[in-house]
Amino acid sequence: MLPRERLVPEDARQYRHTVEGPDDMTSHIRTALTNAQLSIPIHEGQLALGTWQGIFLFEHRRVPHRRSIVLHLLAE
């Protein structure tokens, strides 16, 4: 069992909101528990990430959906 399924089990009997499928409400709950946005400094044209830091994009739904990423760049 994946950690996300232990924390938010995919059991449609537990949720009322299942309009888009049995993983509909669980994906909403999982999104609320994770970051949906982040701020990353840029130094000399490179992402200023620490040694052990990385950026990961993952899907909370069982069936992948088409997603978009929006970048908002602020510069001095």
BANU-270189 format. One record per residue: chain; x, y, z of N, C-alpha, C in turn. Coordinates in steps of 0.001 Angstrom, whole numbers, plus 500000, padded with zeros to 6 digits. Layout:
BEGIN
SITE   kette   n_east   n_north     n_up   ca_east   ca_north    ca_up   c_east   c_north     c_up
SITE       A        X         Y        Z         X          Y        Z        X         Y        Z
...
//
This chain:
BEGIN
SITE   kette   n_east   n_north     n_up   ca_east   ca_north    ca_up   c_east   c_north     c_up
SITE       A   500844    498816   500000    500000     500000   500000   500888    501246   500000
SITE       A   500595    502166   499112    501359     503408   499041   501047    504293   500236
SITE       A   502015    505128   500666    501775     506026   501812   500538    506892   501632
SITE       A   500288    507386   500404    499112     508234   500183   497825    507461   500418
SITE       A   497816    506164   500139    496617     505351   500349   496408    505025   501826
SITE       A   497492    504996   502606    497338     504807   504055   496745    506059   504695
SITE       A   497209    507219   504246    496758     508486   504814   495346    508848   504348
SITE       A   495085    508688   503052    493774     509007   502479   493347    507811   501611
SITE       A   492666    506829   502218    492299     505627   501473   491315    505912   500344
SITE       A   491481    505200   499244    490561     505331   498118   489401    504358   498313
SITE       A   488436    504789   499071    487233     503998   499324   486043    504929   499122
SITE       A   485411    504832   497945    484334     505759   497573   483179    505751   498568
SITE       A   483048    504696   499350    481965     504646   500342   482167    505674   501445
SITE       A   483399    506161   501623    483697     507128   502682   483431    508569   502265
SITE       A   483201    508822   500975    483111     510184   500472   481830    510396   499675
SITE       A   481306    511608   499740    480135     511956   498948   480512    512489   497572
SITE       A   481628    513170   497492    482050     513816   496246   482830    512831   495387
SITE       A   482151    512184   494452    482790     511214   493560   482355    511462   492116
SITE       A   482052    512716   491762    481523     513079   490453   482437    512614   489320
SITE       A   483750    512759   489488    484690     512431   488413   485327    511055   488587
SITE       A   484809    510257   489476    485345     508914   489663   485649    508626   491119
SITE       A   486000    507384   491422    486229     506984   492815   487433    507660   493469
SITE       A   488350    508216   492665    489517     508885   493238   489333    510407   493283
SITE       A   488122    510887   493042    487868     512328   492965   488100    513028   494305
SITE       A   487413    512619   495338    487546     513291   496635   488914    513035   497258
SITE       A   489419    511827   497095    490739     511537   497663   491809    512431   497051
SITE       A   491708    512725   495755    492703     513591   495128   492599    515015   495664
SITE       A   491389    515474   495967    491221     516806   496560   491853    516872   497950
SITE       A   491631    515852   498744    492201     515808   500106   493720    515757   500029
SITE       A   494262    514926   499154    495720     514804   499022   496346    516109   498554
SITE       A   495662    516824   497667    496169     518117   497215   496214    519115   498358
SITE       A   495194    519089   499217    495167     519996   500365   496296    519698   501348
SITE       A   496774    518458   501376    497832     518055   502300   499240    518264   501745
SITE       A   499339    518595   500469    500644     518829   499847   500706    520255   499306
SITE       A   501885    520697   498949    502041     522042   498386   501572    522066   496941
SITE       A   500792    523080   496602    500348     523249   495222   501134    524358   494532
SITE       A   502016    525019   495270    502851     526062   494691   504149    526146   495479
SITE       A   505179    526695   494859    506419     526914   495585   507167    528100   495012
SITE       A   507995    528654   495844    508848     529778   495451   510294    529310   495498
SITE       A   511019    529548   494416    512412     529113   494332   513254    530306   493897
SITE       A   514253    530660   494674    515130     531751   494241   515992    531313   493059
SITE       A   516335    532276   492238    517241     532032   491107   518484    532870   491336
SITE       A   519641    532224   491246    520916     532905   491455   521781    532683   490223
SITE       A   522190    533780   489594    523015     533733   488385   522411    532813   487320
SITE       A   521092    532912   487131    520405     532158   486092   520115    530703   486403
SITE       A   520413    530253   487627    520193     528858   488024   519244    528791   489214
SITE       A   518471    527711   489291    517639     527501   490472   518539    527349   491687
SITE       A   518243    528084   492743    519064     528029   493958   518482    526989   494909
SITE       A   518705    525724   494566    518246     524614   495393   519401    524107   496244
SITE       A   519072    523606   497408    520091     523024   498271   520564    521682   497731
SITE       A   521582    521148   498356    522188     519890   497914   521170    518768   497773
SITE       A   520274    518635   498729    519329     517520   498745   517930    517934   498292
SITE       A   517798    519112   497728    516482     519584   497299   516233    519272   495833
SITE       A   514989    519099   495487    514581     518868   494111   513137    519293   493940
SITE       A   512681    519305   492727    511297     519650   492418   510644    518414   491817
SITE       A   509514    518035   492364    508801     516856   491895   507366    517225   491561
SITE       A   506875    516723   490469    505491     516890   490065   504862    515506   490089
SITE       A   503768    515369   490816    503122     514063   490860   501621    514226   490784
SITE       A   500959    513164   490393    499516     513151   490179   498853    512406   491325
SITE       A   497799    512984   491871    497048     512335   492949   495972    511401   492416
SITE       A   495690    511495   491126    494644     510660   490539   495247    509350   490040
SITE       A   494437    508313   489960    494911     507042   489408   495179    507154   487916
SITE       A   494290    507843   487212    494436     508024   485775   495041    509409   485540
SITE       A   496174    509483   484857    496797     510793   484608   495881    511731   483814
SITE       A   495946    512989   484154    495199     514030   483451   496203    514994   482829
SITE       A   495766    515726   481831    496614     516746   481224   496722    517903   482210
SITE       A   497920    518317   482533    498160     519382   483505   498998    520472   482878
SITE       A   498927    521659   483466    499732     522798   483034   500560    523278   484201
SITE       A   501719    523803   483899    502575     524424   484921   502676    525891   484572
SITE       A   502463    526741   485563    502528     528172   485351   503753    528709   486080
SITE       A   504547    529483   485377    505744     530092   485960   505506    531596   486066
SITE       A   505713    532131   487250    505596     533560   487474   506968    534017   487949
SITE       A   507684    534683   487083    509061     535098   487369   509096    536567   487769
SITE       A   509652    536835   488925    509852     538202   489412   511336    538507   489360
SITE       A   511691    539599   488758    513117     539947   488636   513362    541376   489103
SITE       A   514573    541624   489509    514973     542967   489926   515595    543694   488765
//
